[in-house]
Structures are given as C-alpha cells and as structure tokens.
Amino acid sequence: MNRPPRPGLTSDADVRNLASTTLLRLFDSLYEGAVVVDRAGRITWINDKYKALLGWNGADPVEGRAVEEVIPNSRLRQVMESGRAELLDVFALGSRQVVVSRIPLLDESGAVIGGLGVILYDRVQALKPIVSKFQQMQADLASARRELAETRQAKYRFSQLVGLSARLREVKDQARRAAERDATVLLLGETGTGKELMAHAIHGASRRADKPLVSLNAAAIPETLLEAELFGVEPGAFTGAGAKPRPGKFQIADGGTLFLDEVGDMPLMLQAKLLRVLQEGEVEPIGSNRLRSIDVRVIAATSRDLKAMVDGGNFRADLYYRLNVLPIRLPPLRERIEDLPVLCEALLEQIAEKAGEPVKSVSPAGLARLGAYHWPGNVRELGNILQLAAARHDARLLNPEHFDDLPVTALAAVDQDPPEEGVRALKDVLACAEKAEIIKALAAAHGVKLNAAKLLFISRAQLYEKLATHGLLSEHPDRKEAV
C-alpha cells in the first residue's frame, strides 16, 4: 500500500528529490569524501571535503567535468563498465593514501546509470597494523596452499628406482610406456618391492604430472570409514558428518591420479561402487542423490593374488578386469639379487644424509652375507637391516659380523648362476662366467665402475660395453631413494 506524501510534497518527483538530497547529506556527514558521476562519467555532485582533499579552487565549477579530469586515475568509469562494486581499495590521492569504495548505481531495470565513490578513511597509515595482519594471513594461507599442493605431487622419478638388473630395466620400460597412456595401471608385487614409488614415478612422467597425486591405503582404513574417504560425505549424511560437505579422495584427485594401495583388501560392497567410478567417471558422495563427474586416472596396487581371489569369490571379476588394463609386476629382491651392491650404496647414502653422519659401505664379504638371505620384506627390509647395522656399529665398512641378526635362508650368492643340465655351448659358458665376474667386481668396488674396471684389468669404456652386452648397464643418476 502506497503511503501519501508528506505535507508540502506535491509529487513522486518531489519525494525522490528529497530522498536524493537526504542521501547526499548522509554521504557528506559519514565519509571523508564523496562523489557521484552520471553514466557518461561526468561529475554530478561532489562534497566540499573531497574538494579540499583535491585542493580544488572553490571558485571553479566541478560539476559537469569528466571524473578523471578532477580525480586523476579514478576507477569509477571502469566500475560502471563492469557493473561490479569495489568495496575496499587503497587509492593514491596526490601524495596521500586513502581507503575508498566504488559502487555502480542502477535503475529499476538493473541498467547502470552512474557511479558513487566515497573515501572511507583518509589516513591509511593508521590502518597499517590491520593491513599488515591481513597481509600476513594472506601469506600464511598461500604458504599452506603451496605446502598442500607439494604433498600431492610426485615425490619420486624413474631414476630413483635403483638397480642394474635386466629385470628391473624391463619393469621400468613397462612403466614408462604406461605413463604415456591414460589407462588404469595395476601394480603387482610383494610388500617392500616399491609399488608406491613406482606409482609416483608413473604419475610424474604422465600428462597429469602437474595435477594432484592422492594416495589411499585400503588396508589401513576401517571398513566403516573407507567409503567416506573414497567418495566423500554430504552434510547430515550420518551422525557426526558435520555441517559442510567433505570431499572424498576421488574428488580431491580430480584431474590427476588416485593411487589406491592394497586394493585387494577392499570390501566387496565397495568394489561395486569403485567399478562404477571406473566405468562411468562419476562419484556419488554418501548422503547425496546427485552424481558428480570426475576425471581421475587410477593406479591400483596389491600384494595379494587377485586372480586367486577372483576364483575364490573374494574379489569381483569385473573389477579385476577393469583394473588389470596395464599390469606391471615388480620383481622381489631375490629375483634381482645382482642389484644388492648399488642398492646398499644408495640406501646407505640416504641413511647417512638423514642421520648427518659419514656414509658407510658394505664389504664384498658383507654383500655375500646379504645375498645369502631370502629377503621376504624386499628392499624395505634391506633398508631396515642397513639402518640397524649403521646405528649399532661405528665401523665405516660393514662386514658379515655386522649382520649377525640376519638368518641364512637361501643360497642366493651374487656370483652364482642356477645349474643347468647337459652340455652348453662354449660361448654361453664364457658369457655366464664373464657376467658373474663383472658382478663380483662391481660388488667389490661398491658399484664404482672405474674401480671395477681396474679390478678386471680392462678400461672403463670396455666395462661399459660389457655391461650393456650383459644387460647390467645402470640408468640411475640420482640415488636419493632406492627400490
């Protein structure tokens, strides 16, 4: 219901004029400066405080002039063009810094008909403590975002997969080819063979390298929480779910890679939901009835025999075939025992770097002692054994007696070849003998090729040629991490 105009006001225009006058008086009293411009950017009103700050001669008219002519570098015209207000800005007014707001003025249809600029505060120096605190908060937030982004990047590269063996080189070639594609990868291998390191290397060499790499171990999370961790939770989905949506690992990894470790431990109920994500590229958070599209490359890993689990009804066959697109089996250490010398060297360098101590090494006899063990824990177990020996003993050279706690479980000496039946061609016998002697020399030289060449009484160039011939050529310039 429209109210009648106050006595003395004869029309709606009078009411609007009175309202405009009242607002201008309010701006004049509230702010250190105020200016209004029309849609052409010409000043229609400016208060005396603003004129005084500008040093404008009171005798010269201001109204009707372009705003930039009166207020140099004014952004009111840009605000009107964009239609977006700038509620807080620091503006240079001559030698003075002032805090200002700029607001576009709209008519009843929403069209821009002018602009309003006000000086909120004309002594920005007094605001320095607040501004400094705000800037520090911004810096802290940016730092936290950078740190979070770094934790979701690949930590390892293929060069950090240390080894001389042909078996490891073959696996690395498979992984490099997998990195060039965008299909699902299934990493198979015993515990401690380096499946997580391999997943990082594949992501780091892929087109998704600059996107997140998110890891989740299905065996380390209770079954009741695993679904929420993977797919996310909507507010109020269950008691304790919280008032804000919590994204799952798939949503966090959107655009990048999800490393799903120990996928063989995933419950059958969740296997069906995982299969849907892999097939459709959509996730449905707990408590939601809306599907969300995602673009995630999955690298799964397991130490279990998934095929046997499928045959036993403990793993879905359709999920197995969906995961088993690019399978890569990481060999156990006992299948590449010739890598012991370089693995020990790289691991001891890493141990010394972390402890801030001199680098230790393993003697040829010590390597033979290590080579006589079955290594059920693989390279992870080797690292633990070396760390224990380095901590217990001050000797710079680790000998067999420094590994007394290690049982002899296999005759896997580094210089032995498996026996063969029947007579072999002489060239094959000579090749095997040459390869075995090269491995012994590398072990004695702790992987240093120049010293190994001297022990063999050949040149370093000849040694490199023979290493290539026997598939022993190293390709690991960076030894910060070993697998």
Buried (B, 14 or more C-beta within 10 A) or exposed (E): EEEEEEEEEEEEEEBEEBEEEEEBEEBBEEBBBBBBBBBEBBBBBBBEBBBEBBEBEEEEEBEEBBBEEBBEEBBBBEBBEEEEEBEEEEBEBEEEBBBBBBBBBEEEEEEBEBBBBBBBBBEBEEBEEEEEEEEEEEEEEEEEEEEEEEEBBBBBBBBBBBBBBBBBBEBBEBBEEBBEBEEBBBBBBBEBBBBBBBBBBBBBBBEBBEBBBBBBBBBEBEEEEBBBBBBBBBEEBEEEBEEEBBBBBBBBBBEBBBBBBBBBBBEEEBBEBBBBBBEEBEBBBBBBEEEBEBEBBBBBBBBBEBEEBBEEEEBBEEBBEBBBBBBBBBBBBBBBBBBBBBBBBBBBBBBBEEEEEEEBBBBBBBBBBBBBBBBEBBBBBBBEBBBBBBEEBEBEEBBBEBBEEBEEEEEBBBBEEEEEEEEEEEEEEEBBEBBBBBBBBBBBBBBBBEBBBBBBEBEEEEBBEBBEEBBBBBEBEEBBBBB
